[in-house]
């Protein structure tokens, strides 16, 4: 019974990883991509936890903890980047691709 639950959980987590990867690749905006990346990191951490249960090896939990720390830092960094990009657009207006870039818009 536990094997069936682990197999089902692993399959559902892998499906969710592929769905969130699609959102990461196609996402219409930067916040969508940041949320998709964060969701993928949480799902990969849960996959590490499932692997620790399946194989009885606690090394997967160490990997999960390290990945959680790196994913948190990446999410914070991308959120700060999105905030700076948004404040720059509010100050200068949106930048269109055909508009020449001036020194104050860099």
CORLINHU-V319316 format. One line per field, one symbol per residue. ss: DSSP state (H for helix, E for strand, L for the rest). A space follows every 10 residues. Layout:
BEGIN
ss=???
END
This chain:
BEGIN
ss=LHHHHHHHHH HHHHHHHHHH HHHHHHLLLH HHHHHHHHHH HHHHHHHHHH HHHHHLLLHH HHHHHHHHHH HHHHHHHHHH HHHHHHHHHH HHLLLLLLLL LLHHHL
END
